[in-house]
Amino acid sequence: MVKFNKNLLKKLRNLSIVKSIEKDRVLYLYTTGIALFFWIFLKLSKSYESNIDVKLDYNIEDQHAFLYSPPAYVNVTLAAKGWDLLSLNTISRSSLTIDVYNRQRSVITAEELQSRISTIIGSDKSLKSLFLENGQINLEFDNRISKKVHLTENYTFNFDSGYDFKQDSVILIPDSVEISGPEQLLNDINSWPLVDLQFSDLSKAINEMVNLEDSAPYAIDLTIDKVRLRVPVEQVIEKKIYVPIQMYGVPDSVVFFPKFVYLTCIVPMDAYETITENDFSIVADIDTLNTSNNIALLRLNNQNVRARSVRFEPTYAEFLIHKKDKSGTTLVED
């Protein structure tokens, strides 16, 4: 059976129609290749535009720092024939070195930059456009210094009902950052901000990484760009107690009314039973005694460290002055 098939295949190949199909296929591939070649040739002979980023290097010494961060790349639009644009990959890997010292002006203009880039790309390409913010690059610099400054946060915390800070603590790890940059800028910087964030419906502790504000457009380097934010959260409850009014430096002849204030505060749930009136001190301020209407202001002199949002009523106390006549009888002065 196998021998029969081989003989049959050999006879089919000898048929003229099979030979014709094979020749047509070869001719088709040949003509297609030629057509593709001319199509590519015509396409690459036309003019095109393309955008590339040219790297900029600055030969500034380590002891100096720019006042404003210069761009690391500049985007240019080139116009050339397709053949010439094939070398764009080589051009995009090239860089332009800018000397910041031997210059008459402390800026480099778009025109100057365009002229220098044109020498890199070659005469077979034209630089059609170049984008520079503000039309120039500021090359001002100063002596470089370093200093450590505290971090500041400007967060908004909104707690779920019945929850609050644990002892008003917001912890940053680390709580400072070392900055480096031009002396005339760093002399006026005593702290560094974190990015603004808002936390809502808090019922659990926060433990996450947060970003420092970027230094742009100023050329200030930070040793870190993130810190860990920890905000302990605890369940709280309102507590109401009566606290006696205390008097210091007041003669015995002065009697205050009422004897107690009604104090309200927020305390941790686990400290509700342990915090009592003995943890607070409400004092009649002798310096505010007003004999014309017989009142003295009350102030919170001491409180439990775990209590917060402390308020009390009344905020003042009335007083009477007891006097004795010559016979020893006690008199009351309104």
Backbone hydrogen bonds, N-H to C=O, Kabsch-Sander energy under -0.5 kcal/mol:
donor,donor_aa,acceptor,acceptor_aa,energy
5,N,1,M,-1.8
6,K,2,V,-1.9
7,N,3,K,-1.9
8,L,4,F,-2.3
9,L,5,N,-2.4
10,K,6,K,-2.0
11,K,7,N,-1.9
12,L,8,L,-2.0
13,R,9,L,-1.9
14,N,10,K,-1.0
15,L,11,K,-0.5
15,L,12,L,-1.1
19,K,15,L,-1.6
20,S,16,S,-2.1
21,I,17,I,-1.7
22,E,18,V,-1.9
23,K,19,K,-1.9
24,D,20,S,-2.2
25,R,21,I,-1.9
26,V,22,E,-1.8
27,L,23,K,-2.3
28,Y,24,D,-2.3
29,L,25,R,-2.2
30,Y,26,V,-2.0
31,T,27,L,-2.5
32,T,28,Y,-2.4
33,G,29,L,-2.0
34,I,30,Y,-1.9
35,A,31,T,-2.5
36,L,32,T,-2.6
37,F,33,G,-2.0
38,F,34,I,-2.2
39,W,35,A,-2.3
40,I,36,L,-2.5
41,F,37,F,-2.3
42,L,38,F,-2.5
43,K,39,W,-2.3
44,L,40,I,-2.6
45,S,41,F,-0.9
46,K,42,L,-0.5
46,K,43,K,-1.2
48,Y,80,A,-3.2
50,S,78,L,-2.2
52,I,76,V,-2.2
54,V,52,I,-0.5
54,V,74,V,-2.8
55,K,53,D,-0.5
55,K,94,S,-1.1
56,L,72,A,-3.1
57,D,96,L,-2.9
59,N,98,I,-1.9
60,I,58,Y,-1.3
64,H,61,E,-1.7
65,A,142,D,-2.5
67,L,140,E,-2.4
68,Y,140,E,-0.5
69,S,217,P,-2.4
74,V,54,V,-1.9
76,V,52,I,-2.6
77,T,129,S,-2.7
78,L,50,S,-3.2
78,L,76,V,-0.5
79,A,126,S,-2.7
80,A,48,Y,-2.2
82,G,46,K,-1.8
83,W,44,L,-1.8
85,L,81,K,-2.0
86,L,82,G,-0.6
86,L,83,W,-1.0
87,S,84,D,-1.3
88,L,85,L,-1.7
89,N,86,L,-0.5
90,T,87,S,-0.7
91,I,87,S,-1.7
92,S,88,L,-2.9
93,R,89,N,-0.7
94,S,91,I,-1.6
96,L,55,K,-2.9
97,T,95,S,-0.5
98,I,57,D,-3.4
99,D,97,T,-0.5
100,V,98,I,-0.6
103,R,101,Y,-2.0
108,I,137,I,-1.9
110,A,135,G,-1.5
113,L,109,T,-2.2
114,Q,110,A,-2.6
115,S,111,E,-2.0
116,R,112,E,-1.9
117,I,113,L,-2.3
118,S,114,Q,-1.7
119,T,115,S,-0.9
120,I,116,R,-0.7
120,I,117,I,-0.8
121,I,117,I,-2.0
122,G,118,S,-1.2
125,K,122,G,-1.1
126,S,79,A,-2.6
128,K,77,T,-2.3
128,K,126,S,-0.9
129,S,77,T,-1.3
131,F,75,N,-1.9
132,L,130,L,-0.5
135,G,132,L,-2.1
136,Q,133,E,-1.0
137,I,108,I,-2.4
138,N,136,Q,-0.5
139,L,106,S,-3.6
142,D,65,A,-2.4
144,R,63,Q,-2.8
145,I,181,G,-2.5
147,K,179,I,-2.1
149,V,177,V,-2.6
150,H,190,N,-0.9
151,L,175,D,-2.5
152,T,192,W,-2.3
156,T,197,L,-1.9
157,F,155,Y,-0.5
158,N,156,T,-0.6
158,N,199,F,-2.7
159,F,157,F,-0.5
160,D,202,L,-2.6
163,Y,160,D,-1.7
164,D,234,E,-2.0
166,K,232,P,-1.9
167,Q,165,F,-0.9
169,S,166,K,-0.8
170,V,168,D,-0.5
171,I,230,R,-3.1
173,I,228,R,-2.2
177,V,149,V,-2.5
179,I,147,K,-3.0
179,I,177,V,-0.5
180,S,221,D,-2.3
181,G,145,I,-2.2
183,E,143,N,-2.3
185,L,182,P,-1.0
186,L,182,P,-2.3
187,N,183,E,-1.9
188,D,185,L,-1.2
189,I,186,L,-1.4
190,N,188,D,-0.6
192,W,150,H,-2.4
194,L,152,T,-2.1
195,V,211,N,-2.2
199,F,156,T,-3.3
202,L,158,N,-2.1
206,I,231,V,-1.9
208,E,229,L,-1.9
210,V,227,V,-3.0
212,L,225,D,-2.3
213,E,193,P,-2.3
218,Y,215,S,-1.8
219,A,67,L,-1.5
220,I,218,Y,-1.8
221,D,180,S,-3.4
223,T,178,E,-1.8
227,V,210,V,-2.2
228,R,173,I,-2.6
229,L,208,E,-3.4
229,L,227,V,-0.5
230,R,171,I,-2.9
230,R,228,R,-0.5
231,V,206,I,-2.2
234,E,164,D,-2.3
236,V,162,G,-2.4
237,I,267,V,-2.7
239,K,265,C,-3.0
241,I,263,L,-2.5
243,V,261,V,-2.3
245,I,259,K,-2.9
246,Q,282,I,-3.4
248,Y,284,A,-0.5
254,V,251,P,-2.0
255,V,253,S,-0.6
255,V,320,L,-2.9
257,F,318,E,-2.9
261,V,243,V,-2.5
262,Y,313,E,-3.2
263,L,241,I,-3.0
263,L,261,V,-0.8
264,T,311,R,-3.0
265,C,239,K,-2.3
266,I,308,R,-3.0
267,V,237,I,-2.7
269,M,235,Q,-2.8
271,A,268,P,-1.6
272,Y,269,M,-1.1
275,I,271,A,-1.7
276,T,274,T,-0.5
279,D,276,T,-1.8
280,F,277,E,-1.5
281,S,302,N,-2.2
282,I,244,P,-0.7
283,V,281,S,-0.5
283,V,299,R,-2.7
284,A,246,Q,-2.6
285,D,283,V,-0.6
285,D,297,L,-2.7
286,I,284,A,-0.7
288,T,285,D,-1.6
289,L,286,I,-1.4
290,N,295,I,-2.3
291,T,289,L,-0.6
293,N,290,N,-0.6
294,N,290,N,-1.1
295,I,290,N,-1.2
296,A,317,A,-2.1
298,L,315,T,-2.7
299,R,283,V,-2.3
301,N,281,S,-3.3
301,N,299,R,-0.8
302,N,281,S,-1.2
307,A,304,N,-1.6
308,R,266,I,-2.1
311,R,264,T,-2.3
313,E,262,Y,-1.4
317,A,296,A,-2.6
318,E,257,F,-2.5
319,F,294,N,-1.7
320,L,255,V,-2.4
321,I,333,E,-1.4
322,H,253,S,-3.5
322,H,320,L,-0.6
323,K,331,L,-3.4
325,D,329,T,-2.3
328,G,325,D,-1.8
331,L,323,K,-6.2
333,E,321,I,-2.9
333,E,331,L,-0.5
334,D,332,V,-0.6
